[in-house]
């Protein structure tokens, strides 16, 4: 049986990548850790508006965090390991791992990442596209 989707219309050609991206987003939306904010920062320099993603990563050091772009996805990973030398009388803060992904639109560029006061901020920008008008010649037969 063939699966019918919104993008299976014959008038929507080449949108299969969008459908796959929506599937990835829906699967990644179920995990709530770590909490994050997404904000728009008005243009202040050569770039247009900046999009800032801020994740609450208290307890993680810079060496325990990894930020990368993989196949049009921003992937943030955090890995903590238990310190075997410590003996806990009560353990309320667990060493944990996480992976948070954000699907990026075509052309999004990562400006940089910053870790301060337990908050990891990642700045992204989308360059303003040039308006392109291309004339198509009509051949006579």
Backbone as a chain_set.jsonl record, in Angstrom:
{"seq": "XXXXXXXXXXXXXXXXXXXXXXXXXXXXXXXXXXXXXXXXXXXXXXXXXXXXXXXXXXXXXXXXXXXXXXXXXXXXXXXXXXXXXXXXXXXXXXXXXXXXXXXXXXXXXXXXXXXXXXXXXXXXXXXXXXXXXXXXXXXXX", "coords": {"N": [[0.844, -1.179, 0.0], [0.604, 2.173, -0.85], [1.84, 5.1, 0.699], [0.052, 8.005, 1.184], [0.748, 11.396, 1.123], [0.898, 14.883, 2.092], [2.644, 16.092, 0.324], [2.501, 14.582, -1.961], [1.2, 15.388, -4.191], [0.88, 15.913, -7.715], [1.547, 18.463, -8.467], [3.412, 19.439, -6.762], [6.426, 19.233, -7.138], [9.599, 17.913, -6.334], [9.606, 18.315, -3.586], [10.182, 16.368, -1.762], [12.362, 16.381, -0.028], [11.576, 18.248, 1.889], [9.491, 16.909, 3.087], [10.856, 14.762, 4.29], [12.407, 16.246, 6.092], [10.406, 17.29, 7.764], [9.527, 14.92, 8.941], [11.838, 14.253, 10.421], [11.905, 16.406, 12.218], [9.532, 16.055, 13.683], [10.083, 13.676, 15.022], [12.256, 14.436, 16.623], [11.152, 16.287, 18.327], [10.079, 15.23, 20.639], [11.726, 14.947, 22.894], [12.518, 16.703, 25.821], [14.847, 17.68, 26.925], [17.992, 19.212, 26.608], [16.369, 22.19, 27.9], [15.476, 24.929, 25.705], [15.793, 28.143, 24.047], [14.699, 30.114, 21.272], [15.545, 32.929, 19.539], [15.11, 36.047, 17.777], [17.484, 38.324, 16.737], [17.841, 41.68, 16.102], [19.251, 43.117, 13.087], [22.622, 44.158, 13.213], [25.009, 44.542, 12.08], [27.098, 43.524, 9.353], [25.585, 41.347, 8.667], [22.23, 40.094, 8.186], [19.21, 39.822, 10.069], [19.857, 37.995, 13.039], [19.534, 34.691, 14.162], [19.268, 33.293, 17.273], [19.988, 30.452, 19.08], [19.579, 29.232, 22.253], [20.697, 27.071, 24.663], [20.086, 25.499, 27.787], [22.607, 24.338, 29.537], [23.661, 23.64, 32.057], [26.303, 22.613, 34.142], [27.789, 21.327, 32.203], [30.926, 21.318, 30.597], [32.96, 23.115, 28.204], [34.461, 21.198, 26.823], [32.847, 18.986, 26.997], [30.794, 19.384, 25.295], [29.525, 19.374, 21.963], [29.174, 20.87, 18.863], [27.843, 20.684, 15.693], [27.323, 20.6, 12.102], [25.356, 18.548, 10.231], [24.339, 17.22, 7.329], [22.42, 19.365, 6.641], [21.426, 19.77, 9.204], [21.591, 21.144, 12.419], [23.441, 19.935, 14.974], [23.637, 19.338, 18.36], [25.505, 18.034, 20.893], [25.886, 16.652, 24.122], [28.015, 15.294, 26.532], [28.51, 13.746, 29.535], [30.492, 12.202, 32.02], [30.531, 9.9, 34.73], [32.211, 10.734, 37.74], [34.333, 8.689, 39.15], [35.829, 8.926, 41.44], [34.437, 10.319, 43.312], [32.33, 10.091, 46.189], [29.061, 9.824, 46.756], [26.615, 10.977, 49.042], [24.062, 11.681, 48.646], [22.505, 11.659, 45.529], [21.376, 13.793, 43.352], [21.791, 15.148, 41.047], [22.276, 13.986, 38.038], [24.79, 12.596, 35.91], [24.489, 13.133, 32.564], [23.636, 12.484, 29.128], [22.976, 14.097, 26.004], [21.335, 14.794, 22.913], [20.495, 17.217, 20.688], [18.727, 18.297, 17.908], [18.361, 20.53, 15.158], [16.666, 21.29, 12.274], [17.977, 22.824, 9.457], [17.28, 25.487, 7.224], [17.868, 25.853, 3.701], [20.853, 27.523, 2.951], [21.314, 28.703, 5.437], [23.69, 29.963, 7.694], [26.182, 29.276, 10.158], [27.22, 31.412, 12.609], [28.669, 31.302, 14.989], [29.433, 29.895, 18.269], [28.837, 30.146, 21.79], [29.666, 29.702, 25.183], [28.428, 30.459, 28.268], [27.897, 31.044, 31.654], [26.447, 28.632, 32.029], [24.834, 28.557, 29.804], [24.514, 27.735, 26.474], [24.975, 29.394, 23.553], [24.106, 29.7, 20.187], [24.669, 31.271, 17.204], [22.975, 32.005, 14.231], [22.601, 32.833, 10.769], [20.779, 33.933, 7.942], [21.723, 34.636, 4.82], [20.626, 37.392, 2.828], [18.809, 36.612, 0.007], [19.609, 37.157, -3.433], [17.521, 38.752, -5.761], [16.557, 37.022, -8.469], [15.892, 37.113, -11.813], [15.207, 35.329, -14.586], [15.176, 35.113, -17.993], [13.49, 33.001, -20.176], [14.094, 31.674, -23.232], [11.955, 31.179, -25.974], [11.704, 28.665, -28.23], [11.147, 28.428, -31.742], [9.421, 26.191, -33.864]], "CA": [[0.0, 0.0, 0.0], [1.384, 3.395, -0.972], [1.496, 6.125, 1.678], [-0.303, 9.29, 0.595], [1.128, 12.507, 1.986], [0.576, 16.217, 1.586], [3.549, 16.447, -0.755], [2.42, 13.618, -3.054], [0.47, 15.998, -5.301], [1.732, 16.05, -8.902], [1.914, 19.866, -8.636], [4.487, 19.743, -5.81], [7.571, 18.436, -7.569], [10.87, 18.199, -5.679], [9.417, 18.662, -2.182], [10.391, 15.193, -0.922], [13.303, 16.744, 1.032], [10.811, 18.92, 2.936], [8.74, 15.871, 3.799], [11.813, 14.065, 5.165], [12.77, 17.173, 7.165], [9.288, 17.327, 8.701], [9.57, 13.663, 9.698], [12.928, 14.359, 11.412], [11.519, 17.376, 13.241], [8.505, 15.475, 14.547], [10.72, 12.672, 15.876], [13.153, 15.095, 17.558], [10.41, 17.19, 19.204], [9.566, 14.537, 21.811], [12.637, 15.046, 24.024], [12.491, 18.049, 26.362], [16.116, 18.04, 27.564], [17.915, 20.356, 27.511], [15.454, 23.237, 27.444], [16.136, 25.889, 24.822], [15.073, 29.301, 23.512], [15.098, 30.582, 19.941], [15.177, 34.34, 19.462], [15.589, 36.818, 16.635], [18.234, 39.496, 17.15], [17.829, 42.606, 14.956], [20.51, 43.336, 12.369], [23.49, 45.128, 13.873], [26.282, 44.572, 11.382], [27.015, 43.173, 7.942], [24.603, 40.275, 8.483], [20.836, 40.462, 8.425], [18.775, 39.387, 11.393], [20.524, 36.802, 13.554], [18.715, 33.784, 14.954], [20.097, 32.739, 18.349], [19.47, 29.302, 19.815], [20.24, 29.173, 23.55], [20.372, 25.848, 25.39], [20.488, 25.475, 29.186], [23.501, 23.185, 29.673], [24.359, 23.783, 33.337], [27.091, 21.449, 34.535], [28.601, 20.863, 31.089], [32.056, 22.158, 30.218], [33.123, 23.254, 26.75], [34.977, 19.936, 26.289], [31.792, 17.979, 27.009], [29.784, 19.781, 24.315], [29.932, 19.31, 20.558], [28.22, 21.506, 17.963], [28.239, 20.383, 14.317], [26.286, 20.616, 11.077], [25.355, 17.269, 9.534], [23.251, 17.097, 6.357], [21.444, 20.437, 6.87], [20.924, 19.737, 10.569], [22.468, 21.582, 13.49], [23.417, 18.873, 15.983], [24.335, 19.687, 19.593], [25.631, 16.851, 21.75], [26.527, 16.827, 25.414], [28.391, 14.006, 27.141], [29.141, 13.798, 30.842], [30.827, 10.88, 32.558], [30.568, 9.872, 36.19], [33.511, 10.824, 38.383], [34.396, 7.511, 40.034], [36.545, 9.265, 42.667], [33.499, 10.931, 44.256], [31.402, 9.22, 46.899], [27.883, 10.634, 47.008], [25.672, 10.606, 50.086], [22.798, 11.851, 47.93], [22.781, 11.965, 44.124], [20.205, 14.397, 42.725], [22.207, 15.659, 39.743], [22.853, 12.849, 37.321], [25.576, 12.842, 34.694], [23.645, 12.659, 31.482], [23.997, 12.792, 27.752], [21.849, 14.552, 25.204], [21.538, 15.206, 21.525], [19.4, 18.08, 20.243], [18.93, 18.63, 16.498], [17.523, 21.541, 14.531], [16.763, 21.217, 10.817], [18.315, 24.139, 8.933], [16.844, 25.799, 5.87], [18.955, 26.023, 2.735], [21.531, 28.808, 2.995], [21.582, 29.157, 6.805], [25.105, 29.882, 8.069], [26.45, 29.342, 11.582], [28.194, 32.458, 12.896], [29.534, 30.882, 16.083], [28.805, 29.386, 19.489], [29.415, 30.728, 22.993], [29.221, 29.077, 26.426], [28.587, 31.41, 29.364], [26.955, 30.886, 32.775], [25.601, 27.458, 31.835], [23.997, 28.703, 28.62], [25.194, 27.602, 25.187], [24.292, 30.193, 22.535], [24.578, 29.462, 18.822], [24.119, 32.298, 16.327], [22.803, 31.619, 12.831], [22.138, 33.914, 9.908], [20.421, 33.568, 6.576], [22.025, 35.761, 3.927], [19.503, 37.835, 2.004], [18.999, 36.14, -1.366], [19.462, 38.112, -4.519], [16.342, 38.491, -6.579], [17.031, 36.602, -9.786], [14.879, 36.951, -12.855], [15.876, 34.742, -15.744], [14.282, 35.033, -19.159], [13.575, 31.726, -20.888], [13.823, 31.862, -24.671], [10.983, 30.244, -26.554], [12.169, 28.237, -29.548], [10.117, 28.224, -32.746], [9.645, 24.953, -34.629]], "C": [[0.889, 1.241, 0.0], [0.893, 4.425, 0.035], [1.225, 7.445, 0.968], [0.039, 10.39, 1.587], [0.725, 13.817, 1.342], [1.395, 16.551, 0.358], [3.496, 15.467, -1.924], [1.627, 14.148, -4.246], [1.394, 16.129, -6.508], [2.167, 17.501, -9.153], [3.046, 20.293, -7.699], [5.696, 18.858, -6.126], [8.829, 18.871, -6.824], [10.757, 18.561, -4.217], [9.631, 17.462, -1.258], [11.398, 15.468, 0.19], [12.583, 17.423, 2.191], [10.039, 17.888, 3.753], [9.655, 15.097, 4.752], [12.222, 14.952, 6.334], [11.654, 17.255, 8.208], [9.217, 16.058, 9.537], [10.65, 13.713, 10.778], [12.555, 15.3, 12.547], [10.504, 16.76, 14.196], [9.092, 14.413, 15.468], [11.581, 13.324, 16.945], [12.407, 15.942, 18.58], [9.96, 16.535, 20.51], [10.444, 14.7, 23.046], [12.699, 16.486, 24.512], [13.791, 18.498, 26.995], [17.193, 18.209, 26.521], [16.927, 21.384, 26.988], [16.201, 24.28, 26.611], [15.2, 27.039, 24.478], [15.574, 29.549, 22.099], [14.619, 32.02, 19.844], [15.762, 34.978, 18.214], [16.257, 38.067, 17.191], [18.302, 40.424, 15.949], [19.218, 42.808, 14.366], [21.315, 44.434, 13.048], [24.821, 45.252, 13.15], [26.095, 44.198, 9.929], [25.972, 42.087, 7.644], [23.204, 40.837, 8.656], [20.473, 40.098, 9.85], [19.482, 38.093, 11.763], [19.502, 35.995, 14.342], [19.644, 33.177, 15.994], [19.346, 31.606, 19.029], [20.274, 29.23, 21.107], [19.75, 27.937, 24.282], [20.88, 25.963, 26.817], [21.292, 24.197, 29.421], [24.324, 23.294, 30.955], [25.078, 22.487, 33.691], [27.959, 20.883, 33.435], [29.74, 21.846, 30.85], [32.129, 22.222, 28.693], [33.599, 21.945, 26.124], [33.916, 18.848, 26.221], [30.678, 18.27, 26.009], [30.362, 19.717, 22.911], [28.815, 19.914, 19.71], [28.7, 21.242, 16.54], [27.04, 20.525, 13.391], [26.435, 19.329, 10.284], [24.121, 17.214, 8.638], [22.115, 18.085, 6.625], [20.754, 20.348, 8.226], [21.995, 20.277, 11.495], [22.329, 20.555, 14.595], [24.249, 19.328, 17.177], [24.318, 18.461, 20.483], [26.329, 17.248, 23.037], [26.793, 15.469, 26.027], [29.093, 14.261, 28.466], [29.418, 12.375, 31.279], [30.862, 10.99, 34.072], [32.002, 9.949, 36.685], [33.567, 9.718, 39.427], [35.073, 7.831, 41.363], [35.607, 9.865, 43.72], [32.608, 9.876, 44.899], [30.221, 10.074, 47.336], [27.078, 10.076, 48.173], [24.241, 10.739, 49.555], [23.136, 12.264, 46.512], [21.516, 12.472, 43.473], [20.508, 14.955, 41.349], [22.925, 14.528, 39.024], [23.739, 13.341, 36.177], [24.751, 12.294, 33.542], [24.186, 13.09, 30.133], [22.756, 13.305, 27.041], [22.312, 14.787, 23.777], [20.301, 15.978, 21.111], [19.696, 18.46, 18.8], [17.913, 19.673, 16.047], [17.734, 21.425, 13.024], [16.95, 22.633, 10.289], [17.782, 24.312, 7.519], [18.068, 25.973, 4.987], [19.538, 27.43, 2.878], [21.823, 29.341, 4.387], [23.067, 28.947, 7.11], [25.231, 30.007, 9.576], [27.526, 30.403, 11.797], [29.152, 32.047, 14.0], [28.718, 30.395, 17.261], [29.561, 29.94, 20.686], [28.82, 30.034, 24.21], [29.503, 30.041, 27.568], [27.5, 31.17, 30.396], [25.984, 29.733, 32.57], [24.657, 27.534, 30.654], [24.866, 28.622, 27.375], [24.372, 28.352, 24.151], [24.934, 29.949, 21.185], [23.877, 30.475, 17.929], [24.119, 31.82, 14.888], [22.316, 32.825, 12.048], [21.788, 33.333, 8.548], [20.739, 34.773, 5.704], [20.812, 36.109, 3.073], [19.737, 37.385, 0.563], [18.844, 37.277, -2.368], [18.212, 37.75, -5.313], [16.827, 38.218, -7.998], [15.833, 36.437, -10.712], [15.615, 36.466, -14.093], [14.858, 34.582, -16.858], [14.554, 33.703, -19.87], [13.173, 31.979, -22.339], [12.855, 30.782, -25.149], [11.441, 29.931, -27.971], [10.973, 28.055, -30.481], [10.437, 26.951, -33.509], [8.991, 25.036, -35.957]], "O": [[1.832, 1.327, 0.787], [-0.312, 4.608, 0.212], [2.076, 7.945, 0.232], [-0.337, 10.319, 2.757], [0.272, 13.855, 0.199], [0.906, 17.218, -0.554], [4.363, 15.514, -2.797], [1.409, 13.418, -5.213], [2.577, 16.426, -6.342], [3.061, 17.742, -9.965], [3.579, 21.395, -7.835], [5.941, 17.859, -5.45], [9.093, 20.066, -6.698], [11.72, 19.07, -3.643], [9.29, 17.536, -0.077], [11.309, 14.856, 1.254], [12.934, 17.205, 3.35], [9.951, 17.997, 4.976], [9.275, 14.811, 5.887], [12.37, 14.463, 7.454], [11.931, 17.286, 9.407], [8.881, 16.116, 10.719], [10.425, 13.277, 11.908], [12.853, 15.024, 13.709], [10.619, 16.937, 15.409], [8.631, 14.269, 16.6], [11.641, 12.824, 18.068], [12.981, 16.286, 19.613], [9.498, 17.236, 21.41], [9.935, 14.597, 24.162], [12.911, 17.399, 23.714], [13.849, 19.593, 27.555], [17.285, 17.385, 25.611], [16.669, 21.453, 25.786], [17.401, 24.488, 26.788], [13.981, 26.926, 24.599], [16.718, 29.239, 21.766], [13.438, 32.304, 20.041], [16.765, 34.519, 17.667], [15.679, 38.781, 18.01], [18.767, 40.019, 14.883], [20.228, 42.686, 15.059], [20.788, 45.485, 13.41], [25.683, 46.014, 13.589], [25.065, 44.507, 9.33], [25.535, 41.934, 6.503], [23.021, 41.923, 9.205], [21.331, 40.07, 10.732], [19.683, 37.213, 10.926], [18.703, 36.552, 15.096], [20.683, 32.612, 15.652], [18.219, 31.777, 19.493], [21.503, 29.173, 21.074], [18.551, 27.763, 24.5], [21.98, 26.467, 27.044], [20.727, 23.106, 29.496], [25.534, 23.068, 30.944], [24.52, 21.399, 33.554], [28.799, 20.025, 33.708], [29.542, 23.06, 30.894], [31.446, 21.476, 27.991], [33.188, 21.611, 25.013], [34.065, 17.886, 25.468], [29.729, 17.495, 25.887], [31.547, 19.977, 22.703], [27.655, 19.518, 19.823], [29.848, 21.544, 16.213], [25.893, 20.566, 13.837], [27.499, 19.046, 9.734], [22.993, 17.168, 9.128], [20.97, 17.675, 6.814], [19.619, 20.801, 8.376], [23.167, 19.917, 11.378], [21.23, 20.326, 15.1], [25.425, 19.663, 17.03], [23.259, 17.914, 20.791], [27.243, 18.073, 23.04], [25.922, 14.6, 26.046], [30.138, 14.91, 28.514], [28.669, 11.455, 30.95], [31.184, 12.042, 34.624], [32.898, 9.314, 36.128], [32.919, 9.807, 40.469], [34.909, 7.082, 42.326], [35.957, 9.911, 44.9], [32.189, 8.911, 44.26], [30.366, 10.949, 48.189], [26.882, 8.866, 48.285], [23.338, 10.008, 49.963], [23.978, 13.14, 46.312], [20.663, 11.677, 43.078], [19.594, 15.21, 40.565], [24.049, 14.168, 39.373], [23.466, 14.371, 35.561], [24.362, 11.126, 33.547], [25.068, 13.942, 30.028], [21.63, 12.99, 27.425], [23.498, 14.95, 23.488], [19.186, 15.458, 21.175], [20.804, 18.9, 18.495], [16.767, 19.69, 16.496], [18.872, 21.46, 12.555], [16.183, 23.535, 10.625], [17.83, 23.383, 6.712], [19.171, 26.213, 5.478], [18.796, 28.411, 2.92], [22.521, 30.347, 4.514], [23.628, 27.89, 6.821], [24.481, 30.753, 10.207], [28.617, 30.307, 11.235], [30.329, 32.405, 13.958], [27.489, 30.465, 17.264], [30.767, 30.175, 20.618], [27.613, 29.802, 24.268], [30.653, 30.403, 27.819], [26.319, 31.099, 30.057], [24.807, 29.855, 32.909], [23.778, 26.685, 30.503], [25.842, 29.36, 27.243], [23.22, 28.004, 23.891], [26.157, 29.987, 21.053], [22.648, 30.538, 17.895], [25.117, 31.302, 14.386], [21.693, 33.729, 12.604], [22.407, 32.381, 8.073], [20.099, 35.817, 5.83], [20.065, 35.226, 2.65], [20.752, 37.737, -0.037], [18.067, 38.213, -2.176], [17.901, 36.574, -5.503], [17.43, 39.078, -8.641], [14.889, 35.707, -10.411], [16.535, 37.123, -14.581], [13.802, 33.979, -16.667], [15.703, 33.341, -20.125], [12.066, 32.435, -22.627], [12.953, 29.62, -24.757], [11.552, 30.825, -28.809], [9.915, 27.585, -30.061], [11.604, 26.663, -33.771], [9.068, 24.092, -36.743]]}, "num_chains": 1, "name": "protein.A"}
